[in-house]
Amino acid sequence: MGYRVVVAGATGNVGREMLNILAEREFPIDEIAVLASSRSQGDEVEFGETGRKLKIKNIDNFDPAGWDMALFAIGSEATKIHAPRFAAAGCTVIDNSSLYRMDPDVPLIVPEVNPEAIDLYRRKNIIANPNCSTAQMVVALKPLHDAARIKRVVVSTYQSVSGAGKAGMDELFEQSRNIFVGDSAEAKKFTKQIAFNVIPHIDVFLDDGFTKEEWKMVVETKKILDPKIKVVATCVRVPVFVGHSEAINIEFEDEISAKQAQAILREAPGIMLVDKREDGGYVTPVECVGEFATFISRVREDPTVENGLVLWCVSDNLRKGAALNAVQIAELLGRRHLKKAA
């Protein structure tokens, strides 16, 4: 016996990826509904590679009563309207927006890191999915934190344009094409030209000079992993279509060597260690696309601090950073609480 599952925002990058992953992982589904705004009503989307086509329904007049869970990828404004409605009807919401992440009554979950926190979901019947850059980082940090207790993290991100949605991907493509033929590369979605450039600015600026994306990495890491960890981030948009990369400097309370860290990461859930100290012996965003794992490379000791490590972390942001993590939350919810599937 399976679940009755809703995917809301099924026409977007993340929603389509959710459908792909539900199919790939053979998530136990008795019935599935795909929702979007009224503009997409009646359109069809593919359910992974099953060959099955699903017809889009209008989320505004969809009745969530009797449905087990809903994976939301519809943005904060629409989530504010629909998540409480679905939750009140008994349909557990797994939300990919930032709306509920810091709500103390809503668990913020990365299944490899804090699965036990999902037990709080009954407070609002809503579970939050973290920011894409946070998700892959805490997967890398968790086993190391368990081994040597992390004091401080300094992270610089190199985030792909798919993190800004289809409009971001379209802008990179159009600007690249225009530059090759000698046309202007006007910035519309981003604040500056993204093609052949990097932009040290994601989301809005806050009063302290950090951006909201950088703030999210700090507060979400503390909520998911440990409130005592000090985190500082610089988030940069780069001309890559899919795949976020991070250079992470970690300071520990206890001594830990690069070899010890490699051995720990090699066995850690959700991680693939690719760390050969030779040309090409590391993973780049191009190679992580379509993969479930968070890839770790270039693990080395930081000689500038006591008990310090530096590493390189790469993941498909549409998967682990969003859709995969949401499906893993759904699997965890089923195992720990719903237990309907055979």
N, C-alpha and C positions, 0 to 999 in steps of 0.2 A: 504494500500500500504506500502510495506516494503523497505528495503535497499538492495543494492548489496554489500556484505561484503567479505573482504579478510582476512584470517588468515595466516600470514607468520611465518614460524617456527613451523608448525603444528605437527611436529614429536617430539618436545622437551617437557620437563615437563610443561613449562608455556603455550606453544601453545596448548597442549592437554587440559590443564585446561581452557584455553579460550573457546575452543569448548564446554566443559562441561557446563560452566557458561552461554554461549550464549543460549544453549538448556534449561538449568534449568530456566533461567529468561524469556524464551520465547521472546527473542529479535526479533523484527520484521524484518525478512529476506525474501527477494524475491529470492535471489540467493547467494550462498556462494562458494568461491574458497579457497582451502587449498594449501599452497605453502611451498616448502623447497628447499634444494639444489638438484643438478642433481642426487646425490647418492640415494635419496629417491623417485625420479620420478616414478610414477606408483604404489607405495605402497598405502595402504588404511589406513585411520584413522576413528574412530567412532565419530559421531556427538552426543556427550553426550549419553544419554540412549534412544535416539529416535529410535535406530535400524538402522539408516541410515549410510551407509559407504560412505566416500568421498575419491576420488582418488587424490593423491598428484601430483601437477604440478611443473615444474621447474621454480623457481622465476626468473632465468636469462632471460628467453624469454617470460615471462608473460606480457601481455599488460594491464596496469591498466586503460586505458581510459574507461570511462563509469561506473566505480565502485565508490561507494560512500565513503567508508572508508576502511582502512586496519589496522588491529591490528598486530603490528610487535613484534616478539620475536626471533630475529635472531642475536643478538649481534651487537656491535658497528661497526665492520669492514664491514659487509654486509649492515648494515643500512646506512652507509656513501655512499654506491653505490646506493642503491635502494630507500631510502626515498625521496631524491630530485626528482627522476624520477617519482615516484608515485604522489608526491605532484604537480609536474608540469602538470601531466595529469588530475588533478582535483580530485584525490582520496586523501581524508584527511588521513594522517598517524597518528596513535596513537602508539607511540614508547616506548617500554619497556627498551631499552638500556640506557646507561648513556650519549650517544653522544650529545643530544640536551638539556639536563636538565638545564644547566646554560646559554644557549643562550638567550639573552634578548628579542629576537624576537619570542621565542617559549614558550608558557605557560606551566608551570609545575603544574599539576592539581591533587588534591584529592577532589572529588566532595563534600564531607561533610564539607570541610574546605574553599576552595577558588573557588567556581563554577563560579563566575563572571570573573575570569581571562581567562576563555576559549574564551572570546570574542576577544582575541588577535590572535587567531589561524590563521586568514586569512593572517597574515604577511608572513608566510612561508607554510601555509597549513599543519603544523605539530604540534602535541600536545605531550608533554613528560609525561611519567609515572615516578614517583619518585622511589628512592631506596626502597627496601622492608622494611628495618628497619625504614626508615623515614616515610613511609606511615602510619604505624600503630601508630607511636608516635604522629604525628600531629593530627590524629583523636582524640587521647586522650587529647592533649593539647588545641585544639581549643576552646571547650566550657569553659574551665577553664581560658584561656586567655581573652575571652570575659567578664568573670565575675570579674577578679581581676588583669589583666595585668601581664603577666609573664616577669620577669627580666632575669632569668638565669635558665638553665637546665643542669643538670649533669646526663648522662645516661650511663648505662652499659648494653650491649646487650648480649644475649645468643642465637646465631643464628644457625639454623639447617643446616645440610649438603646439603639439597635440594637447598639451596641458591647458592651452587656451581655446580648445575646441576646434571645430571644423574651420572657423574663420581664420584661426591662426595658421593652420596648415595651408589653407588657400593662399594666404598672404605670402608665406615663404615661397610657395611654388610660383606665384605670379611675379613677385619681385625678382626671383632668380631668372625666370624666363625673360623678363623685361631688360634686365641688366645685360644678358647675353646678346640681345638684339639692339641694344643702344637706347632703349626707352627709359623713362623715369621710373624709379622704384619708390612710389609714394607710400608712406606709412598710414594705415587706416586702423587696423586692429591694435598694433603696437605703437609705442610712443616714438620710436625711431625705426629706421630701416633694420629689418632682421636678417635679410639675405646677406651672407658674407660679413656678418657683424655679430656682436654680442651685446645684450642690453641688461645692465645691472639693476633691473627694476621689474618686479612681479607683484601685481596687486597694488593697492593704494599706499601712499606714504602715511606714516603715523607721526605724532608730534616729536618723538625721540629720534627721528631720522631713519628708523628701520621701516621696512615695508610690512604689510599685513602678512604676506607669505612667510617672511622671516619670523614674525611673531608667532604664526601658527606652528612652525617647526619647534619653537621653544616650548610653548605651553602644551602642545599635544604630546611631545616627548615626555614631559614631566608627568602628564596625566596617565599615559600608557605605561611608562617604564619605571620612573622613580622621581618624585617631586624634589629630591635633593640634588639631582644632577644639574649642573650649570651648563647652559647651551647658548651659543651665539652663532647666527647664520648669516650668510650672504647669498642671496638667491638670484641667479642669472639666467636669462632666457638666451638660448643658443640656436643656431640654424640647423637643427636636427628635427626630423619629422616625428619620430617616436623613440622613446627611451630617455630616462633621466639618469644623469651621472652625478656622483658626489665625491668630493675629496674630504675625508673625515679625519680630523686630528682628535685623539682621545687621550685624556689624562686619567690615570687610575690611582686608587688608594693603595693597592698592593702591586707588587712586582709581577710583571708578565712579559715574556719575551715574544718576539715575532714568531718563533717556532711553536711556542705554546699556543699562541693565538691561531696560527694556521691549523694546528691539530684540532682545536676547539671548533673552529668555523667549518672544517671539513666534515664534521659529524652533526652540525647543527641543522634543525629542520628549516626547510625553505631556502637554504643557502647552497650555492654551487661555488666552490673555491677553485679559481683558475689563476694560479700564481707562480708562473715560471719566470725566472729572472733572465729573460732573453727577449730578443726581438719578437713582438707579437704574442708574448706569453701572458696576456691580460685580455679582458673582455671590454668591448666598446659598445655603444648603443645599438649599432647596426646588428650586432650578433645576438642581442638580447630580445629583439622583437619577436613576439609570438611565444616566448618562453614563460614558464611559470616561476622560475627561480629568481632570487636576488643574487647577483653575481658579485663576488668579492675578489679583488686582485691587489697586487702591489702592497702587501702587508709588510710593514717595516717599523723598526724602532725609531722613535723621535728623540734625538740626542739633546734637544733643547729643554726638555722637562724631565723630571723624575717620573718613572713609570709611564712613559708615553708611547703610543703607537700611532701610525698613520696608515690609512688604507683607502682604496678606491672601490666604490660601490655603484653598480649599474643595474637597472631594472626597467622592464617595459611598464611605463607609467599608466597605460590604459589597462594593463592586467593587474600586477601586484599593487600598483598605486591606486586602483579604482575597482574594476570589475572583478578580478580574481579575488581580491580581499573580501568583496561583498558576498561572493558565492561561498567562500570559505567560512564566512560568518554564518551564512544560511546553513551550511553543513554542520557547523558547531551547534547552532541553535537546535537543529533537528536531533543531534546526538544527545545533547544535555537536557533538553526540555520537551520538544514536541514528540519525538520518538514514534512517529507514525509509520515510517518506511520499514519495509521488511528487510 
